[in-house]
Amino acid sequence: MPIQAPQWTEFLSCPVCCHDFDSTLRGPISLGCGHTICRTCLANLHRKQCPFDQ
């Protein structure tokens, strides 16, 4: 049975806060590890490292 690929719209939202990316406060920021989170979540990180690579 084939596995369904993720919807392309899944990549238009921040995986931390689940808000849609926009061009202001929630603009997408690509981290050095390759993950992408919104600008607001990046500003709220207590440790300056990817929340998925901890």
PyMOL Python script that loads the backbone (N, CA, C, O; Angstrom):
from pymol import cmd

cmd.read_pdbstr("""\
ATOM      1  N   MET A   1       0.842  -1.175   0.000  1.00  0.00           N
ATOM      2  CA  MET A   1       0.000   0.000   0.000  1.00  0.00           C
ATOM      3  C   MET A   1       0.889   1.241   0.000  1.00  0.00           C
ATOM      4  O   MET A   1       1.801   1.329   0.822  1.00  0.00           O
ATOM      5  N   PRO A   2       0.655   2.203  -0.895  1.00  0.00           N
ATOM      6  CA  PRO A   2       1.499   3.395  -0.960  1.00  0.00           C
ATOM      7  C   PRO A   2       1.323   4.292   0.261  1.00  0.00           C
ATOM      8  O   PRO A   2       0.245   4.386   0.847  1.00  0.00           O
ATOM      9  N   ILE A   3       2.408   4.938   0.614  1.00  0.00           N
ATOM     10  CA  ILE A   3       2.381   5.899   1.718  1.00  0.00           C
ATOM     11  C   ILE A   3       2.139   7.276   1.124  1.00  0.00           C
ATOM     12  O   ILE A   3       2.802   7.678   0.168  1.00  0.00           O
ATOM     13  N   GLN A   4       1.183   7.993   1.700  1.00  0.00           N
ATOM     14  CA  GLN A   4       0.866   9.318   1.172  1.00  0.00           C
ATOM     15  C   GLN A   4       1.911  10.333   1.623  1.00  0.00           C
ATOM     16  O   GLN A   4       2.273  10.388   2.798  1.00  0.00           O
ATOM     17  N   ALA A   5       2.384  11.126   0.682  1.00  0.00           N
ATOM     18  CA  ALA A   5       3.354  12.179   0.986  1.00  0.00           C
ATOM     19  C   ALA A   5       2.666  13.286   1.776  1.00  0.00           C
ATOM     20  O   ALA A   5       1.453  13.461   1.663  1.00  0.00           O
ATOM     21  N   PRO A   6       3.430  14.037   2.578  1.00  0.00           N
ATOM     22  CA  PRO A   6       2.831  15.147   3.317  1.00  0.00           C
ATOM     23  C   PRO A   6       2.257  16.191   2.359  1.00  0.00           C
ATOM     24  O   PRO A   6       2.764  16.386   1.255  1.00  0.00           O
ATOM     25  N   GLN A   7       1.208  16.845   2.798  1.00  0.00           N
ATOM     26  CA  GLN A   7       0.627  17.924   2.004  1.00  0.00           C
ATOM     27  C   GLN A   7       1.649  19.052   1.877  1.00  0.00           C
ATOM     28  O   GLN A   7       2.391  19.320   2.822  1.00  0.00           O
ATOM     29  N   TRP A   8       1.694  19.707   0.733  1.00  0.00           N
ATOM     30  CA  TRP A   8       2.655  20.807   0.550  1.00  0.00           C
ATOM     31  C   TRP A   8       2.339  21.956   1.489  1.00  0.00           C
ATOM     32  O   TRP A   8       3.238  22.719   1.840  1.00  0.00           O
ATOM     33  N   THR A   9       1.075  22.105   1.911  1.00  0.00           N
ATOM     34  CA  THR A   9       0.719  23.194   2.829  1.00  0.00           C
ATOM     35  C   THR A   9       1.315  22.984   4.212  1.00  0.00           C
ATOM     36  O   THR A   9       1.424  23.932   4.990  1.00  0.00           O
ATOM     37  N   GLU A  10       1.705  21.743   4.530  1.00  0.00           N
ATOM     38  CA  GLU A  10       2.329  21.466   5.819  1.00  0.00           C
ATOM     39  C   GLU A  10       3.640  22.235   5.963  1.00  0.00           C
ATOM     40  O   GLU A  10       4.053  22.557   7.077  1.00  0.00           O
ATOM     41  N   PHE A  11       4.287  22.528   4.849  1.00  0.00           N
ATOM     42  CA  PHE A  11       5.569  23.215   4.880  1.00  0.00           C
ATOM     43  C   PHE A  11       5.417  24.732   4.941  1.00  0.00           C
ATOM     44  O   PHE A  11       6.418  25.448   4.938  1.00  0.00           O
ATOM     45  N   LEU A  12       4.185  25.233   4.996  1.00  0.00           N
ATOM     46  CA  LEU A  12       3.942  26.669   5.048  1.00  0.00           C
ATOM     47  C   LEU A  12       3.643  27.155   6.454  1.00  0.00           C
ATOM     48  O   LEU A  12       3.241  28.303   6.640  1.00  0.00           O
ATOM     49  N   SER A  13       3.833  26.298   7.442  1.00  0.00           N
ATOM     50  CA  SER A  13       3.589  26.697   8.823  1.00  0.00           C
ATOM     51  C   SER A  13       4.780  26.305   9.692  1.00  0.00           C
ATOM     52  O   SER A  13       5.522  25.373   9.384  1.00  0.00           O
ATOM     53  N   CYS A  14       4.936  27.038  10.774  1.00  0.00           N
ATOM     54  CA  CYS A  14       6.037  26.783  11.704  1.00  0.00           C
ATOM     55  C   CYS A  14       5.755  25.488  12.469  1.00  0.00           C
ATOM     56  O   CYS A  14       4.672  25.340  13.037  1.00  0.00           O
ATOM     57  N   PRO A  15       6.699  24.552  12.497  1.00  0.00           N
ATOM     58  CA  PRO A  15       6.476  23.296  13.215  1.00  0.00           C
ATOM     59  C   PRO A  15       6.522  23.449  14.737  1.00  0.00           C
ATOM     60  O   PRO A  15       6.173  22.513  15.456  1.00  0.00           O
ATOM     61  N   VAL A  16       6.946  24.613  15.238  1.00  0.00           N
ATOM     62  CA  VAL A  16       6.990  24.844  16.684  1.00  0.00           C
ATOM     63  C   VAL A  16       5.647  25.368  17.183  1.00  0.00           C
ATOM     64  O   VAL A  16       5.064  24.804  18.109  1.00  0.00           O
ATOM     65  N   CYS A  17       5.150  26.454  16.569  1.00  0.00           N
ATOM     66  CA  CYS A  17       3.913  27.089  17.046  1.00  0.00           C
ATOM     67  C   CYS A  17       2.695  26.759  16.182  1.00  0.00           C
ATOM     68  O   CYS A  17       1.561  27.038  16.571  1.00  0.00           O
ATOM     69  N   CYS A  18       2.929  26.172  15.024  1.00  0.00           N
ATOM     70  CA  CYS A  18       1.869  25.778  14.070  1.00  0.00           C
ATOM     71  C   CYS A  18       1.146  26.953  13.413  1.00  0.00           C
ATOM     72  O   CYS A  18       0.121  26.746  12.762  1.00  0.00           O
ATOM     73  N   HIS A  19       1.649  28.178  13.563  1.00  0.00           N
ATOM     74  CA  HIS A  19       1.085  29.320  12.850  1.00  0.00           C
ATOM     75  C   HIS A  19       1.627  29.331  11.422  1.00  0.00           C
ATOM     76  O   HIS A  19       2.734  28.861  11.160  1.00  0.00           O
ATOM     77  N   ASP A  20       0.837  29.868  10.517  1.00  0.00           N
ATOM     78  CA  ASP A  20       1.299  30.013   9.135  1.00  0.00           C
ATOM     79  C   ASP A  20       2.430  31.024   9.072  1.00  0.00           C
ATOM     80  O   ASP A  20       2.416  32.026   9.788  1.00  0.00           O
ATOM     81  N   PHE A  21       3.415  30.761   8.211  1.00  0.00           N
ATOM     82  CA  PHE A  21       4.471  31.736   7.972  1.00  0.00           C
ATOM     83  C   PHE A  21       3.869  32.961   7.292  1.00  0.00           C
ATOM     84  O   PHE A  21       2.902  32.852   6.538  1.00  0.00           O
ATOM     85  N   ASP A  22       4.449  34.130   7.567  1.00  0.00           N
ATOM     86  CA  ASP A  22       4.045  35.355   6.877  1.00  0.00           C
ATOM     87  C   ASP A  22       5.301  36.158   6.566  1.00  0.00           C
ATOM     88  O   ASP A  22       6.414  35.647   6.687  1.00  0.00           O
ATOM     89  N   SER A  23       5.126  37.394   6.170  1.00  0.00           N
ATOM     90  CA  SER A  23       6.288  38.203   5.784  1.00  0.00           C
ATOM     91  C   SER A  23       6.721  39.166   6.882  1.00  0.00           C
ATOM     92  O   SER A  23       7.590  40.007   6.649  1.00  0.00           O
ATOM     93  N   THR A  24       6.137  39.064   8.074  1.00  0.00           N
ATOM     94  CA  THR A  24       6.511  39.977   9.160  1.00  0.00           C
ATOM     95  C   THR A  24       7.018  39.186  10.364  1.00  0.00           C
ATOM     96  O   THR A  24       8.116  38.632  10.320  1.00  0.00           O
ATOM     97  N   LEU A  25       6.238  39.128  11.429  1.00  0.00           N
ATOM     98  CA  LEU A  25       6.685  38.503  12.675  1.00  0.00           C
ATOM     99  C   LEU A  25       6.871  36.996  12.580  1.00  0.00           C
ATOM    100  O   LEU A  25       7.662  36.420  13.327  1.00  0.00           O
ATOM    101  N   ARG A  26       6.167  36.368  11.688  1.00  0.00           N
ATOM    102  CA  ARG A  26       6.264  34.917  11.558  1.00  0.00           C
ATOM    103  C   ARG A  26       6.918  34.514  10.239  1.00  0.00           C
ATOM    104  O   ARG A  26       6.553  33.510   9.627  1.00  0.00           O
ATOM    105  N   GLY A  27       7.883  35.310   9.820  1.00  0.00           N
ATOM    106  CA  GLY A  27       8.628  34.972   8.613  1.00  0.00           C
ATOM    107  C   GLY A  27       9.465  33.731   8.840  1.00  0.00           C
ATOM    108  O   GLY A  27       9.976  33.540   9.943  1.00  0.00           O
ATOM    109  N   PRO A  28       9.626  32.879   7.837  1.00  0.00           N
ATOM    110  CA  PRO A  28      10.415  31.655   8.001  1.00  0.00           C
ATOM    111  C   PRO A  28      11.913  31.945   8.091  1.00  0.00           C
ATOM    112  O   PRO A  28      12.450  32.747   7.327  1.00  0.00           O
ATOM    113  N   ILE A  29      12.570  31.286   9.029  1.00  0.00           N
ATOM    114  CA  ILE A  29      14.014  31.402   9.219  1.00  0.00           C
ATOM    115  C   ILE A  29      14.610  30.000   9.116  1.00  0.00           C
ATOM    116  O   ILE A  29      14.240  29.111   9.883  1.00  0.00           O
ATOM    117  N   SER A  30      15.518  29.800   8.184  1.00  0.00           N
ATOM    118  CA  SER A  30      16.191  28.506   8.045  1.00  0.00           C
ATOM    119  C   SER A  30      17.386  28.464   8.982  1.00  0.00           C
ATOM    120  O   SER A  30      18.239  29.351   8.957  1.00  0.00           O
ATOM    121  N   LEU A  31      17.442  27.441   9.798  1.00  0.00           N
ATOM    122  CA  LEU A  31      18.545  27.267  10.735  1.00  0.00           C
ATOM    123  C   LEU A  31      19.685  26.512  10.054  1.00  0.00           C
ATOM    124  O   LEU A  31      19.487  25.898   9.005  1.00  0.00           O
ATOM    125  N   GLY A  32      20.849  26.557  10.634  1.00  0.00           N
ATOM    126  CA  GLY A  32      22.020  25.908  10.059  1.00  0.00           C
ATOM    127  C   GLY A  32      21.862  24.408   9.856  1.00  0.00           C
ATOM    128  O   GLY A  32      22.500  23.823   8.980  1.00  0.00           O
ATOM    129  N   CYS A  33      21.010  23.787  10.666  1.00  0.00           N
ATOM    130  CA  CYS A  33      20.798  22.337  10.579  1.00  0.00           C
ATOM    131  C   CYS A  33      19.843  21.954   9.458  1.00  0.00           C
ATOM    132  O   CYS A  33      19.715  20.777   9.122  1.00  0.00           O
ATOM    133  N   GLY A  34      19.162  22.964   8.870  1.00  0.00           N
ATOM    134  CA  GLY A  34      18.223  22.680   7.795  1.00  0.00           C
ATOM    135  C   GLY A  34      16.765  22.802   8.193  1.00  0.00           C
ATOM    136  O   GLY A  34      15.897  22.855   7.322  1.00  0.00           O
ATOM    137  N   HIS A  35      16.469  22.849   9.493  1.00  0.00           N
ATOM    138  CA  HIS A  35      15.093  23.046   9.930  1.00  0.00           C
ATOM    139  C   HIS A  35      14.697  24.509   9.738  1.00  0.00           C
ATOM    140  O   HIS A  35      15.557  25.389   9.710  1.00  0.00           O
ATOM    141  N   THR A  36      13.410  24.764   9.608  1.00  0.00           N
ATOM    142  CA  THR A  36      12.890  26.115   9.437  1.00  0.00           C
ATOM    143  C   THR A  36      11.828  26.369  10.491  1.00  0.00           C
ATOM    144  O   THR A  36      10.910  25.568  10.663  1.00  0.00           O
ATOM    145  N   ILE A  37      11.956  27.493  11.202  1.00  0.00           N
ATOM    146  CA  ILE A  37      10.963  27.919  12.182  1.00  0.00           C
ATOM    147  C   ILE A  37      10.665  29.390  11.943  1.00  0.00           C
ATOM    148  O   ILE A  37      11.372  30.052  11.182  1.00  0.00           O
ATOM    149  N   CYS A  38       9.625  29.907  12.585  1.00  0.00           N
ATOM    150  CA  CYS A  38       9.276  31.311  12.365  1.00  0.00           C
ATOM    151  C   CYS A  38      10.162  32.230  13.211  1.00  0.00           C
ATOM    152  O   CYS A  38      10.763  31.814  14.202  1.00  0.00           O
ATOM    153  N   ARG A  39      10.216  33.474  12.788  1.00  0.00           N
ATOM    154  CA  ARG A  39      11.034  34.494  13.443  1.00  0.00           C
ATOM    155  C   ARG A  39      10.651  34.651  14.920  1.00  0.00           C
ATOM    156  O   ARG A  39      11.525  34.840  15.766  1.00  0.00           O
ATOM    157  N   THR A  40       9.354  34.573  15.236  1.00  0.00           N
ATOM    158  CA  THR A  40       8.888  34.720  16.615  1.00  0.00           C
ATOM    159  C   THR A  40       9.395  33.577  17.486  1.00  0.00           C
ATOM    160  O   THR A  40       9.868  33.813  18.598  1.00  0.00           O
ATOM    161  N   CYS A  41       9.306  32.353  17.002  1.00  0.00           N
ATOM    162  CA  CYS A  41       9.795  31.207  17.773  1.00  0.00           C
ATOM    163  C   CYS A  41      11.307  31.271  17.948  1.00  0.00           C
ATOM    164  O   CYS A  41      11.821  30.905  19.005  1.00  0.00           O
ATOM    165  N   LEU A  42      12.016  31.725  16.940  1.00  0.00           N
ATOM    166  CA  LEU A  42      13.466  31.872  17.055  1.00  0.00           C
ATOM    167  C   LEU A  42      13.806  32.865  18.162  1.00  0.00           C
ATOM    168  O   LEU A  42      14.721  32.626  18.949  1.00  0.00           O
ATOM    169  N   ALA A  43      13.078  33.972  18.226  1.00  0.00           N
ATOM    170  CA  ALA A  43      13.324  34.985  19.254  1.00  0.00           C
ATOM    171  C   ALA A  43      13.002  34.459  20.652  1.00  0.00           C
ATOM    172  O   ALA A  43      13.582  34.922  21.634  1.00  0.00           O
ATOM    173  N   ASN A  44      12.086  33.498  20.751  1.00  0.00           N
ATOM    174  CA  ASN A  44      11.671  32.974  22.051  1.00  0.00           C
ATOM    175  C   ASN A  44      12.474  31.763  22.520  1.00  0.00           C
ATOM    176  O   ASN A  44      12.223  31.242  23.606  1.00  0.00           O
ATOM    177  N   LEU A  45      13.434  31.309  21.720  1.00  0.00           N
ATOM    178  CA  LEU A  45      14.254  30.172  22.142  1.00  0.00           C
ATOM    179  C   LEU A  45      15.123  30.579  23.327  1.00  0.00           C
ATOM    180  O   LEU A  45      15.779  31.620  23.296  1.00  0.00           O
ATOM    181  N   HIS A  46      15.122  29.761  24.358  1.00  0.00           N
ATOM    182  CA  HIS A  46      15.958  30.051  25.521  1.00  0.00           C
ATOM    183  C   HIS A  46      17.419  29.719  25.233  1.00  0.00           C
ATOM    184  O   HIS A  46      18.328  30.445  25.636  1.00  0.00           O
ATOM    185  N   ARG A  47      17.625  28.616  24.532  1.00  0.00           N
ATOM    186  CA  ARG A  47      18.969  28.258  24.098  1.00  0.00           C
ATOM    187  C   ARG A  47      19.010  28.465  22.598  1.00  0.00           C
ATOM    188  O   ARG A  47      18.077  28.086  21.891  1.00  0.00           O
ATOM    189  N   LYS A  48      20.053  29.046  22.121  1.00  0.00           N
ATOM    190  CA  LYS A  48      20.154  29.343  20.689  1.00  0.00           C
ATOM    191  C   LYS A  48      20.569  28.114  19.899  1.00  0.00           C
ATOM    192  O   LYS A  48      21.631  28.079  19.279  1.00  0.00           O
ATOM    193  N   GLN A  49      19.702  27.104  19.936  1.00  0.00           N
ATOM    194  CA  GLN A  49      19.919  25.917  19.120  1.00  0.00           C
ATOM    195  C   GLN A  49      18.567  25.401  18.661  1.00  0.00           C
ATOM    196  O   GLN A  49      17.534  25.726  19.246  1.00  0.00           O
ATOM    197  N   CYS A  50      18.582  24.615  17.636  1.00  0.00           N
ATOM    198  CA  CYS A  50      17.361  24.093  17.038  1.00  0.00           C
ATOM    199  C   CYS A  50      16.561  23.293  18.064  1.00  0.00           C
ATOM    200  O   CYS A  50      17.123  22.435  18.745  1.00  0.00           O
ATOM    201  N   PRO A  51      15.260  23.558  18.187  1.00  0.00           N
ATOM    202  CA  PRO A  51      14.454  22.798  19.148  1.00  0.00           C
ATOM    203  C   PRO A  51      14.268  21.330  18.752  1.00  0.00           C
ATOM    204  O   PRO A  51      13.861  20.518  19.583  1.00  0.00           O
ATOM    205  N   PHE A  52      14.558  20.981  17.503  1.00  0.00           N
ATOM    206  CA  PHE A  52      14.404  19.605  17.043  1.00  0.00           C
ATOM    207  C   PHE A  52      15.694  18.803  17.155  1.00  0.00           C
ATOM    208  O   PHE A  52      15.662  17.574  17.094  1.00  0.00           O
ATOM    209  N   ASP A  53      16.823  19.476  17.316  1.00  0.00           N
ATOM    210  CA  ASP A  53      18.120  18.800  17.369  1.00  0.00           C
ATOM    211  C   ASP A  53      18.704  18.764  18.782  1.00  0.00           C
ATOM    212  O   ASP A  53      19.918  18.637  18.945  1.00  0.00           O
ATOM    213  N   GLN A  54      17.876  18.870  19.775  1.00  0.00           N
ATOM    214  CA  GLN A  54      18.384  18.921  21.150  1.00  0.00           C
ATOM    215  C   GLN A  54      18.821  17.598  21.616  1.00  0.00           C
ATOM    216  O   GLN A  54      19.276  17.463  22.752  1.00  0.00           O
TER     217      GLN A  54
END
""", "prot")
cmd.dss("prot")
cmd.show_as("cartoon", "prot")
cmd.util.cbc("prot")
cmd.orient("prot")
